[in-house]
Each structure stands twice: as C-alpha cells, then as structure tokens.
Amino acid sequence: MKSLPRILGLLSLVVLASCAPANSDLSSGSNDSSDSDVTISFIHWRGEDKEAFDSLINEFEDANPGISVDMNIYPSDQYQSQAQTLVRDGSTGDVFTSFPGAQFDALNKIGAFADLSDEPFLDHFEDSLIEAGQKDGVQYALPYQLVFNQPVYNVDIFEELGLDIPRDWDSFLEVCQTLLDNGYIPIAFPGADIGPGQLMNSMVMNNAPDEDIFEKLQAGEVKATDEWWVKTLTQFKELEDLGYFQEDSLGTQHPAAISLVAQEKAAMLATGSYAMAGLLEQTEDLNLQLLAPITVDESDATYEGIHTTTFMLGVNSQSEHPEEAKAFIEFLSEKGPASEYANATGQHLTVKELDYETDELRDTADWMDKNTRFQPRFLITNADVEQALISSIQDVIAGTDPEDAAASAQGIIDQHID
C-alpha cells in the first residue's frame, strides 16, 4: 500500500468490523478425537466463518495426526468483554484472536501474548500489514484479515443511472440525490450498531488527515469542538437532513441494512468490504464495489479510502501446548489454506501472494494499491473517548446541532485527557 498504518505504539479502540450472530456460542464439529495426543483450544468471534474453519481444521488435523483443534466462537460483543478472562489462565485459547487497538493493548498488558517475533512463518505475511500486532518491536499477534472500512455500492445501479464515482463532497451529494430521485435509498446506514463507528472513518479521513489526530485529541492538543470534527458532524447531519439515509436509521442494525442493499432497495451500505459475503449470500448476482465519501475538494484530498488489519492471531503465553498452537497458525498462514479461507469468507488477507478466485475479491483487489489510511477510529485508545465521538454522530442524526453535539463530546473527553 502507498499509505500504511503508522500505529507502532499507538494502540486503539475496538471496532465492530463484522459481527458474529448475537446468540452464537458455536463449537467446531471437528475436535476432541479420542486418539489425539494434544487438543488445542482456538477461540474467536467470527461465527460467519465457522464452516470455513471447520474445513481447515479437518485439513490441519489430517496433516498433524497428533493434534486436534477445539474451536469455540463467541458473539463479538461478548468476546470483546470476556477475552481477558477467557485467556488469562491458559486453559482456553491456546490460539486466540484479538481486535487491534484497545483489546490488543489490554491483552498485552496482562501478558496474554507469547512472543512470535522469531517464528519463521512471519515470512508468510506482508511486513507492512502486521504492524498492528506489534508493541515495542515485538510481534505479539498476526493480523490475518485485511478489510476496507468504507461503503459498498451496487455497480449496476450506478451504471443504470450513469453515475460516476464522486471525487468530492458536492459530487457525493449529487450522486445521493440522483439515487433518491430514482427511487433508491442512497445509503443503508446501520445507525443502531456499527454504522456510526464505521462511516466516521472515511468521513473524517480527509477532514483531519493528520494520522495522529486522535492521539492529540486524547492528549488535549486538539478538541472535538475544533473545525475538523464539527465539519464531520455537520456532514453527517446533512446526509440525514437531505434524506440520504433510510427512515429510522438509528433503529437499524447491520443485518437489516444488508438486506436493504441485497434487495436493491438501497444503493450503498455504510459499513465495509467484510459485508460483501453477506450481501452475496442473499443475492448472489450482485455486482459490488467500494467507494469512500470524499468530504473535501478533490484537490485537498489526501486519502482515497480506509483499511484495517484485524482478526489478529496470537498464542497464549500460558498455553501448555505452545508449539502445537504455533503449528496451527503456521498452517493458516500457508498459501493454500489462506487462499481457501479468503475465497470461502470473502476476506482479503495479509498473507502474501494469495489466489483470489471470487469475483468480489478480484474486483476489489485494486484497493490494495490505493492510497488508503489505517482506520482512524482504531487509533483511539480510550473507550470513553471513542463512545463520546460515536454518540455525537448519533446525536446529530437525531437532530442535535453539530456544535452542541461536539461540545457534549468534548465535555466527556475532558474527563479522560491522557
């Protein structure tokens, strides 16, 4: 990538990139074989990947007859709140996953991660894409997924209406108005869960191109009441006031927003590339691509979009079977298994030279070469600060004046100045 995450030492807040079903607590069907010498525990939050991992676990166990893998999957919100407890004593999660940012930081502080710095399988990964798993020069975790946290759009609808990809804010609004005039919801916005925290990334990326902006916010060097955040809130309010979100957007959760796009009632989905697989499960012939709203004049734009490296694989420092755990991560990082996982789940990965076979992965692979910025929200290290900013977005969509919403957010931030 032309622009890569400068996050070594900047650890940040958890995102809901994509979520497991809220009622899931799923176990792999391929575990605990009676003749196995060692059983390792593998825990994560991606319930939608269960089938793919079941297949890979079977392959791993066939290639490693002395090891079986017991996989348990938790809802993402449960995993966020309980991961430290789950891995603390080493009885669960020989291999475990972490969101980048705040969760990685918290797990690292309790010494949950084994040092992977000298493992030969690091060579399987793109060096520039695994920095989110580093701290003080040590590689503690290996980000596996590369996602683009910016709106997905229906290419056929855009072509039907003769719409070009907008290159500035005015043209983005023009595209939205044309969609609305032709009976489409311009943007399906899941305001009840992940929408505000996802769309804020591409909305703020050029309003505040300084990649240290949230570090400075938490240090008291800039404020949410400054022009960069008030402008961002003003533009969110503009989208709402002009009718470019669906009705009751703040009551809409991600699955419902996905359905609006899958049914071709809405032209854009305000989340990210990780939603493409879910869209295609509902309507397999959708032609999908990615775009990021450019909130400034084209000549003033620094970034084209947003990327995140996440689903970070780690080995539990308290594991009784660290070598077997490392063997499983090594297997997942090999080209064949990694390509299988990528194509089965619709995820770009941080592993080198993969064979992307699905249309959605091939069609969006060009984003790996664009000037994208690491997800800004992941560079917020304080959960209260992050929630204050997200709440200010929800407030303006609900009708609050942007300056008032920014002042309210800053009042909370002032209580948590680092």
N, C-alpha and C positions, 0 to 999 in steps of 0.2 A: 504494500500500500504506500501511497505517496505521503499520507499523514498517519502516523502511528501513535498509539497511546503513550503519552508521557506520564505514566502513572506509577513508576517505580517509587515507592514510598508514599504514594497518595492512595490511601485505601478508602473505600467508599461504600455507598449505601446500596442496599439490596434492591433489585428490580424484579418486577414480575415480567419477565420476558415472556415465558409461556408457562401455563399452569397445568398441573395435574388436576383431574376431576376432584371436586371438593369433598367427595365422600370416599375417595380411594385410599386403600391401605393394602396394596397389592403385593403378592409374593410371586416369584418366578415358579413355574412348574418344573423347572429343571434344577433340582438341588437335593442335597442330603442323600446321595446314593450310598447304600449301606456298605459298599466295599471301598469307599473312598478313604484315603489316608487323612486328608485335610479338607475341611469345609471353611471357606472364607465368606464373610458377610459383605454384601455390596448394597449400599443404600443410596437413594436419590429421590428426586421429586417428579420425574417426567413419566407420568402414567401413560401418556400417549405413545411412549417408546417401548412399552412392555413387550410387545410382540417381537420387535427388532432385537431387543436384548435377550429374550428367550432363545432366539435362534443363535445369536452369537455365543451365549453361554453354553449351549449344546456343542457348538463347534470347539470352544475352548476346552470343555471337559473331554471331548473326544481326543483332542491333541495333547491333553495333560491328564491322563487317567488317574493320577494320584491326587487331583484337586477337584473339588466340586464348589459351585458358587451358589450361595443362598441370597437371592435378591429380594429386597423389600423396598416398596415405593410408597412415599408419603405425599399427601397434598402439599403444595408448595408453601402455603402459609404455615402449616404445621411443621414443615421441615425448617423453615426459617426460625421458628421459635424454639424448636426442640433439638436441633442438630448438636449443639454443645453437650446436652445431656446424653444424647444417643451415643456419641463417640468418646465420652470422657474416660471411661474405664477400659476401653478396648474390647469389650465383649460384643459390640455391634460396630459394623462399619470398618472392617479391615480395609476395604476400599470405600471411600465416601466422596461425595461431591460437595461443592460449595459454590454459592454465588460469589462473584467478585465484589470487592468493596467491603462493606461493613461486616458481612458474615465471615468472609475470609479473614479480616482483621481480628474479629472476636475469636475465631477458632485458632488463629495463630498465637494470640495472646495466652491461651491456655495450653499451648504446646501440643495441639492436636495433630499437627502435620509432621510426618517423617521427612527428612531432607532427601530430596530426589536429585540434587544438583549433579551428581556424578553418574547417574544412570545412563547407560548407552542409548536407551530408547528416546532420550531427549532429541536425538538427531532426527527422529521421525517428524518432528514438529517444526513449523516455521518459527524461527527465533523471535521475530518481531511480534508474534501473536500470542506468546505465552508469558509476556511480562506481567500480566495481571496476577499471576500466581507466584510472583517473586516478592521477597522482602529482604532488604539489607544484603542483596547479592545472592541470596539463597533461593533455589527453586523448590517451593513447598507444594505447589499444586500445578496441574497442567490443564489450562483451558482447552476444552475439546470442541466446543461449538463456536462458530463464527456467524453471528446474526446481524441483520441490518434493522435497526430500530427506527423505521420511518414508514410512512403509509404505503400500503399495497394498493395498486389500482388495476381496474379491468381494462386491458388494452383494447378489446373490441368495442367497448362503449366509447372510449376516446377516439378511436378511428371512425366509428359511425358518425360522430359529431364533428369530425375534423379538428380535434383538439391537439395542440402541441403541448409538450411538457413545459410548464411555466418556469420562467427563469428569474422572476422577481415577484414581489408581493402583489402588485397590481395585476399581473397576468395570472397569478394563482387565484385571485378573487374572480377574475373574468371566467376562468375555467369552471369554478364552482357555480357561478351564476348561469352559465350555459347549461351545465348539468341540471340545475334546478329548473330552468325554463323548459327543459325537455323531459321533465317528469322523474328525474333521478334524485335520490338523496345524494348530495355531493360527498359527504364524509360520514361513514358509520363510526360513531365515537362512543366507545365503552366507558362512559364517564363514571360508572358506579364502581369500577375496579381499576384496570390498568391503563385506561386511556389517558388521563391527565399526566401520569408519570412517563408514558411513552412518547406522546406527541410533544411534550415540553422539550425533548432533546433536540429535535430538528427545528422547533420554533425558536429556541434560544441560541442555536449553534452559531448563527451569524449576527444576531443581536449582541452577543457577548463572545466574540471569537477567541478571547483570552482563555486558554485551557486551564488556567489557574483560578478562574473566576469564583468557583465555589470554595476553594481553599481560602481565597481572600475574603469571601463573604463570612466564613466561619471565624476568621481572624479579626473581623471588624474593619477591614481595609476598604471594603465596598459595602453597599447596602441594597436590600431589596427595593428600597424606595428610590434608588437611582434609575436613570433613564432606561438602562438595558432590561430590567425586569418589568418596569411599568409598561414599556413598549410591548413586551411579550404578552403581558396580561391584556393589554388593550387589543392586541391582535386576536387573542382567544375570544374576547368579548365580541369583536367584530364578526368572527365566524358564527357565533351563536346568534347575534342580533340580526344578521342577514339570512338566517335560516339554513345555514350550510351544514349543520348537524341535524340528525333526526330528532323528532319530538321526544321529550323526556330523556335526553342523552345522559343526564346524571343518574337516571334509574336503569340504564342499560349496561348489562355485563357483557364481557367479551364473547361468550358463545352466541348471544343474541345478535351482536354486531357482526360476527362472522356470517350468521345466517342471512342478514340483510344483503351482504355482498354476494354470497353464494347464490341467492335467489335473484341477483341482478337488480335488486331494488336500490342499492347504493353502489356508487362507482368507486369509492375509495374506502379503505379500512385503516383507521388511525392507530395501528399498532406496529407490526413489523414482519419481516420475512418468515419468522417462525410460524406465522398464521397460515402460510400458503398451503401446507399439507392439509390442515383442517378445512380450508376452503375447497380444495380439490376432492376431499373425501365426500363433500356434499354435492359438488357439481364438477365432474371430472374434466369437462371440456373447457373450463375457464382459461382464458389467456391472461396471465398475470405478470405484472412488473412492479417496480418500486419507484417512488419519487419522494423527494423531501421538499416541503414548502420552503422557498427562499424568501425570507422575511425582509430583505433589504434590496436595494437596486442591484442589478446583476453585476455591475462594475465593483460593488462593495462586498460581494460575496466571497468569503474565504473558503467555505466548505460546501461540498455537494451533498453530503449525507452523513449518516451516523452508523457506526459499527460497534459491536460488543463481542468480546471473547468471554464465554461463560461455560457453565456446566464443568467446573474445574475438578479434575480427578486428583484425589490425594490418597496417601497411605497413612493409616492411623499409627501414630507414634507408639501407641500402647498395644498394637496388634501382636498376637502370639505367632502370626504367620506372615511376617513382612515380605519374605521372598516370594511366596505364593501370590500375595497381593500385588507385588510389583510385576509378576509374570502376567497377571490379568490385565494390568494397564498396558504393558508392552504389547500384548495381543491386540487390544483395542486400538493401539496406535499403528499397527501394521497396515500397509496399503489395502490389502484385500478386505479384512474386517471393517476398516474405517470406511472404505468405499461402500460396502454393504450397508453399514449403518446410515451413512449420508443419504443414499438413494432411498432407503426404506422410510426415513423420517423427514426427508425434505430439508435437511440441515447442511449448510456449508460447514466445513471443519477446519481446524488449524493444522491438520496433518498435511504433509507435503504431497503434491503430485497425485491427487486422487482422481478417480474416474467418475465424473458426474454424468449420470445417464438420464436422469429425468428432465423433462422439458423445463420445469420451474427452476431447477438448479443451473442448467445450462444457460437459460435465458437471463438469469440474474448474476451469473458469474462475473460479468463485466464490472459489477460493483466492487469486486476485489481490487480493481485497478483504479478506482476513482479516489478523489481526494476526500476521504471520509474522516470524521472525528470520533474518537472513542466516546461512548455515551457519557455526556456531561453529568447526568444525574448520579452515575456510579462514582463520581468524584466528590460526592457529599458524604462526609464521614460521620455525621451526627443524624440519627433517625428523627429527632425532633425538628431539626432544621429542614430535612427533606419533606417531612409531613407538612410543615408550615407552608412551604412553597407549593406543594400539591394542593393543599387546601385553598390557597389563594387563587389557583386556577379554577377550582370548583366554585369558589365564591363568585368570581366574575361571570362565569357561565350562568350562575343562579341570579345574577343581576346586580351584584355589588360593583361600585365604581372601582376601576383598576387602582387608582391611587390609594383608596381606602383599604382595598384588599392587600396591597403591598405594604402599607403601614401596619396592618394587623400581623402580617407575616414577620415583618421586621421586629415587632414587639416580642414575638416568641424567640426569634433568633438572638435578640439581645440577651436573653436569659441563658443562652448556650454558647456565648462567644468563647472561642478557644484562645 
